[in-house]
Amino acid sequence: MSEVRAAPKKEKSAPQKALEKLGLVRDIDLALHLPLRYEDETRLTRLTDARDGEVVQVEGLVTRSDIVLRPRRQLQVTLDDGSDTVLLRFFSFYPNHQKTLAVGQRVRARGELRGGFLGREIVHPSFKGVGEDTPLATTLTPVYPTSATLPQAYLRKAVASGLARADLGEILPAELVPKGLPPLREALNFLHHPPPRTLLAALEDHSHPAWQRLKFEELLAQQLSQLQAQRERARLRAPALPARREGLHERLLAVLPFALTGAQRRVVEEIAQDIAREQPMHRLLQGDVGSGKTVVAALAAAIAIDAGWTTEILAEQHFRKLVGWLEPLGVRVAWLTGSLKGKARREAMERVASGEAQLVVGTHAVIQEQVEFAKLGLALIDEQHRFGVAQRLELRRKLQGQALEPHLLMMSATPIPRTLAMSYYADLDVSTIDELPPGRSPIVTKVFADGKRDTVIEKIRTEVAQGRQVYWVCPLIEESEALDLRNATETHQQLCEALPGTMVGLLHGRMSVAEKAAVMSLFASGEMKLLVATTVIEVGVDVPNASLMVIEHAERFGLSQLHQLRGRVGRGAVASVCVLLYTGPLSDTGKARLKAMAETTDGFEIARRDLEIRGPGEFMGARQSGAPLLRFADLAEDVEWLQIARRIAPTLLDRHPDVARAHIARWLGTKAEYLKA
């Protein structure tokens, strides 16, 4: 019996692979791949009427076609349209191009007309051979975002066929679509193939009704996804963690060396009410650097621990402070980080798995699969911008096996701009600490080029002479850890030589936990006057006597990172300074960041500018999702559409749940999961 073999899989072509890489897999993906700009091939311009500098389309007969070798090999073609001639110049060309551009052929060419040594010319025009009666295009020609391996002509055909096949029927009830917006298919057909005489300005600034329809649809899909996630979460169960009278949190309050601010008390109460319910808390705690989020987290943890449940904190820098507060009260703490190895790691994991550890503090290593929790009641995640969407999804997957979900409190020192909170964090409750503890001094920020290091060192000498302390932070770029370590070591050596008699410490990621603790202890006690650190995270210690922060290569840091680092000074009564040292030339983004830092110390304003500079995907830690989370709407400009979408979403989900699901699938596909994190 002859063997039946399966037909070999057909190898995908380079353009097909390139389409997939751009995320253009479904017909709807192609239909939603909008042009970057348009070319007008709907009319011809007579050469006698054309002006230099104009982009024109001309048609005529080729009267001369030669390959010229000087000054470099090129194809020169003379085209006569009956009113005048123009030289078409090509520096790269192929035999089939020469055939199309041979003497006697009728050619249509498009490009920028300019004056040249041999008369008027167009360099590298687009062109095609035509007949006497070849019709002109009836719509503007789209130019799409593409890649090197995906020719524009191939992409145009793929998009046109995807647009024709895609199911773009109206699925939204007519009464929920705002008046004045065209149907979706009509809007997309218009945007891919605008008719001649269309005002390009309305297309380019996205104010045309066709663009407005896309913005509305996209924001509605996003709001529906968020609302759906919120309702799904409302059906889940979490352990009720009521605050006990005279419990651990009250004992902690009694031993704290400071009183809580009004804002801290309000936020603690909001969290306590949330975790006392059997529905999982999903709250964002935001407050500027130094506003006292750590103590709020400690009090929330104390309530959970008192109720007999473990608290997990994903934030290495809070470890020492929290332990200092909670361990004397009898709380058993375990520390889990990527650097913990061998026996110490096994023992820590056993203490977590058995439930012996009541408080687990660590880095993202905590969410790795092999770490098991006995009774996780509360998870605290610090710094949204570092703990990205993918990590939040991983944490939620990890905890699916539990009968009860843990309560989730996310903390951010970079406040979430209002429009971002309304969109990406629509399913989060937000608590804001909007007041700084008393006695904080203002921070002045100064920006210097790297050539002014000597001036900065002189400033350090003055601060140290007055009994104050200084941080000097060097960036750590993971790809070149060895190089950065050398940079920090050299900086440390230079500062030791420049400041004889001053104790200068060095802190970097390769040091053991004990070595780091020893350095931090010397700095916290005031014995060490200057601390050079490569890593940002470990600088999370409260030293009210530190009055100067120097950030080297400030252009390498993100705006929120710079703002957080700056917040390590100004914690006492002494006026503090943050110096940003940069190495030129600066990119536009680098200039914008340093300008923002110099102009404001307000965390909310910093957050607004950060959103402008980085865009929402990166702000949320969602760059790893492979695509921006909003493609058509702009949070800064489209607040009105966002509010309309927020108003419509509950009605659509309540009255037309199938339509809501179809709308989410059409617009978000796999990205819906990222919006639920």
C-alpha positions, -999 to 999 in steps of 0.1 A, spaced: 0 0 0 15 33 -10 22 58 17 1 90 15 23 120 22 10 153 34 16 181 10 46 202 21 38 235 37 41 264 13 69 287 24 56 323 31 70 350 9 91 379 23 61 404 19 38 379 36 62 376 66 65 414 66 27 418 67 26 395 98 54 414 115 34 446 111 4 428 127 -15 428 95 -30 393 98 -68 396 96 -88 415 70 -98 440 96 -62 446 105 -55 455 68 -86 477 67 -75 496 98 -39 501 85 -44 538 75 -22 559 52 6 581 65 -1 606 37 -15 608 1 -2 615 -34 -24 633 -59 -23 613 -91 -57 625 -102 -45 653 -125 -17 662 -149 3 695 -148 16 710 -181 53 717 -177 49 754 -188 24 759 -159 45 741 -133 66 760 -107 100 749 -92 95 732 -58 61 718 -67 53 681 -67 38 675 -101 25 647 -123 35 651 -159 30 629 -190 49 629 -223 71 611 -248 107 600 -241 130 618 -266 163 608 -250 174 580 -226 211 576 -218 233 560 -191 258 587 -180 289 577 -160 299 611 -146 299 623 -119 284 589 -110 266 563 -129 230 574 -136 201 571 -161 191 604 -177 158 606 -195 143 636 -213 105 638 -213 85 661 -236 49 669 -228 43 691 -258 47 723 -238 83 719 -225 108 692 -216 121 679 -182 151 657 -173 142 626 -152 174 616 -133 178 581 -117 209 570 -96 195 534 -92 177 516 -120 171 482 -135 169 468 -171 131 468 -170 132 505 -160 153 513 -191 127 494 -212 98 514 -199 119 546 -203 131 539 -238 130 566 -266 95 568 -281 76 555 -250 48 574 -234 55 578 -197 36 594 -167 60 606 -140 55 622 -106 80 640 -83 94 674 -72 103 697 -100 135 717 -94 161 737 -114 192 718 -124 225 724 -142 209 710 -174 176 728 -170 146 716 -149 147 681 -136 129 656 -113 152 632 -94 139 597 -89 103 603 -99 77 575 -96 68 566 -131 48 541 -153 44 535 -190 9 546 -203 -11 547 -235 -27 577 -252 -60 570 -233 -48 555 -200 -72 570 -174 -59 590 -144 -65 579 -109 -99 588 -96 -89 591 -59 -58 602 -40 -31 575 -38 -25 563 -3 11 560 11 11 534 40 35 529 69 56 499 58 90 482 62 120 477 39 108 442 28 73 453 20 70 473 -12 43 500 -12 26 486 -43 22 451 -27 9 467 5 -16 489 -14 -30 458 -31 -31 438 2 -49 467 20 -74 472 -8 -83 434 -9 -85 433 30 -107 464 29 -130 447 3 -132 414 23 -134 428 59 -167 426 77 -173 463 82 -211 462 86 -227 485 112 -229 465 145 -236 494 169 -272 504 174 -279 535 154 -292 554 185 -258 550 202 -237 564 174 -232 602 178 -249 622 151 -227 635 122 -205 605 120 -204 585 87 -209 546 87 -176 527 94 -173 512 59 -178 546 43 -153 562 67 -126 536 60 -132 537 22 -129 575 23 -96 574 44 -80 548 21 -91 564 -11 -101 601 -6 -117 617 -37 -98 645 -56 -101 680 -41 -103 665 -6 -89 690 19 -56 673 30 -54 694 61 -85 678 76 -70 643 69 -36 652 83 -49 667 115 -75 639 119 -104 664 122 -124 650 93 -156 632 103 -142 599 89 -113 601 114 -137 611 142 -157 579 136 -126 557 140 -116 576 172 -151 571 187 -151 534 178 -117 527 192 -123 545 225 -157 527 228 -139 493 224 -114 503 250 -140 515 275 -161 483 269 -131 462 275 -123 480 308 -159 479 320 -162 442 311 -130 435 331 -143 455 361 -176 435 361 -158 402 358 -136 412 387 -167 421 407 -179 385 405 -146 372 420 -142 366 457 -114 378 480 -108 372 517 -125 398 539 -97 415 559 -114 437 585 -93 460 607 -94 449 643 -98 474 671 -64 477 689 -49 455 662 -15 455 646 -21 486 625 -30 506 656 1 494 673 21 505 643 6 539 644 14 543 680 52 536 675 57 557 643 79 587 649 55 610 630 18 617 627 0 609 595 -11 638 573 -49 642 566 -44 628 531 -27 597 544 -54 591 570 -81 595 542 -63 570 519 -57 544 547 -95 546 554 -104 540 517 -81 510 515 -93 496 549 -129 498 537 -120 480 504 -101 451 519 -128 445 545 -151 434 516 -152 400 500 -148 416 465 -111 420 454 -98 455 458 -82 468 426 -68 502 437 -41 526 425 -24 546 453 -8 576 437 11 604 454 41 625 446 76 615 457 79 618 495 42 620 501 43 590 524 29 560 504 52 535 522 35 540 555 1 536 539 13 503 524 27 492 558 -7 499 575 -26 480 548 -2 451 552 -6 453 590 -44 449 586 -40 419 563 -14 402 585 -36 408 616 -65 390 597 -42 359 593 -32 364 556 2 370 539 10 403 523 33 404 493 52 436 483 68 439 449 91 467 457 126 461 469 133 496 481 106 495 508 121 464 524 142 480 550 117 507 559 88 483 563 109 458 582 121 486 605 84 494 613 68 459 613 95 434 626 97 449 661 59 443 663 65 406 658 58 404 620 77 375 603 93 388 570 108 369 540 128 386 513 128 372 478 149 387 450 166 374 419 200 378 437 190 354 465 206 320 457 210 285 469 201 275 505 190 310 514 165 311 485 152 276 492 146 285 529 129 318 520 106 300 495 97 273 521 88 300 546 65 316 520 49 283 510 43 272 546 27 305 555 53 312 582 63 344 565 36 370 570 52 396 548 70 387 516 90 416 501 108 412 468 114 421 432 96 405 402 113 372 412 83 369 435 59 362 406 80 334 391 62 301 389 81 282 415 71 306 443 40 293 461 19 312 486 0 296 515 -26 324 520 -20 355 499 -45 381 509 -29 414 497 -5 421 469 12 455 469 29 465 436 51 495 436 58 517 406 34 511 377 60 523 351 85 496 361 60 468 368 45 467 332 14 452 318 30 418 310 41 414 347 6 423 360 -9 397 337 17 371 349 8 379 385 -29 374 378 -23 341 360 -2 329 389 -29 335 414 -57 319 394 -52 286 414 -63 303 446 -99 298 457 -98 335 467 -82 364 448 -58 386 467 -67 423 471 -44 444 448 -29 478 457 -7 494 430 14 523 440 29 551 418 50 581 426 43 593 391 6 604 393 -16 591 365 -28 620 342 -66 624 343 -72 613 307 -50 582 313 -69 573 345 -102 577 326 -91 554 298 -65 528 307 -72 528 344 -110 530 340 -115 498 361 -92 510 389 -103 529 420 -78 557 425 -66 570 459 -45 602 458 -22 615 485 -23 651 475 -4 667 505 33 664 515 43 658 551 52 691 569 88 703 571 97 694 535 120 719 518 116 730 482 140 715 456 158 736 430 167 718 398 197 729 377 208 715 343 245 715 334 265 701 305 291 674 315 319 700 310 307 717 343 317 687 365 343 708 384 316 734 393 294 706 406 322 690 426 329 724 442 292 726 452 296 691 468 326 703 488 305 732 501 276 710 511 299 684 529 317 712 547 283 723 561 277 688 574 252 678 547 251 647 525 251 641 487 239 614 463 256 609 429 237 586 406 251 570 375 227 553 350 226 516 347 219 504 311 215 466 312 231 459 279 264 474 291 265 466 328 303 461 328 308 495 311 285 513 335 301 496 365 335 509 353 320 544 348 306 543 384 339 530 398 359 557 379 334 584 391 339 571 427 377 572 423 376 608 409 354 620 438 376 603 464 406 622 449 387 655 446 374 653 482 402 640 504 391 633 539 355 628 529 340 592 531 327 584 496 306 552 493 299 531 462 267 511 456 261 488 426 240 458 416 269 433 419 274 438 456 260 413 480 230 421 502 252 424 532 276 448 514 247 470 502 232 471 537 266 481 552 270 510 528 234 522 533 239 520 571 270 542 569 251 567 547 219 567 568 239 573 600 256 604 585 291 590 587 293 586 549 289 620 533 287 611 496 271 580 480 278 570 444 252 545 431 247 528 398 213 514 406 183 536 411 162 511 432 186 508 462 187 546 467 152 543 483 164 553 518 152 583 538 181 606 547 167 640 557 203 654 559 209 647 521 206 681 504 222 675 470 214 650 442 237 648 412 224 627 383 250 619 357 240 613 321 205 626 330 195 623 294 195 585 297 168 585 324 130 586 319 112 616 332 94 597 360 127 581 371 144 616 372 114 629 393 116 600 417 154 603 422 150 641 428 125 632 456 153 615 476 165 650 486 144 677 501 133 654 529 145 676 557 143 713 566 174 723 545 169 738 510 179 711 485 193 710 449 191 685 421 218 688 394 212 671 361 245 665 342 240 657 305 262 647 276 253 663 243 241 662 216 206 659 231 176 644 213 143 663 212 130 639 238 161 645 260 157 682 258 119 680 266 127 658 297 154 681 311 133 712 304 103 697 323 125 688 353 139 723 354 105 740 352 84 721 377 86 699 408 48 691 406 44 653 401 11 658 383 26 682 358 56 659 353 32 630 346 12 651 321 45 660 302 57 624 305 25 613 288 30 638 260 67 627 255 63 589 258 27 582 248 3 560 268 17 526 258 51 532 272 38 552 302 18 521 312 47 497 308 30 482 278 57 486 251 61 449 253 26 444 240 41 450 205 18 479 196 6 512 209 -27 507 228 -44 536 210 -38 540 173 -63 565 162 -75 585 193 -52 609 211 -58 612 249 -46 648 249 -70 659 221 -99 635 223 -112 638 259 -147 646 245 -148 613 226 -135 595 256 -163 609 278 -189 600 252 -175 564 250 -175 562 288 -212 572 288 -223 548 261 -203 517 272 -225 507 302 -257 509 281 -242 488 253 -229 462 277 -262 460 296 -286 460 266 -266 445 238 -238 423 253 -233 403 221 -227 436 201 -203 448 228 -183 415 226 -182 418 187 -171 454 189 -142 446 213 -131 417 191 -131 438 160 -111 467 174 -88 452 201 -83 415 191 -56 401 215 -49 436 229 -80 434 251 -61 412 276 -35 440 280 -62 465 288 -75 442 316 -42 440 334 
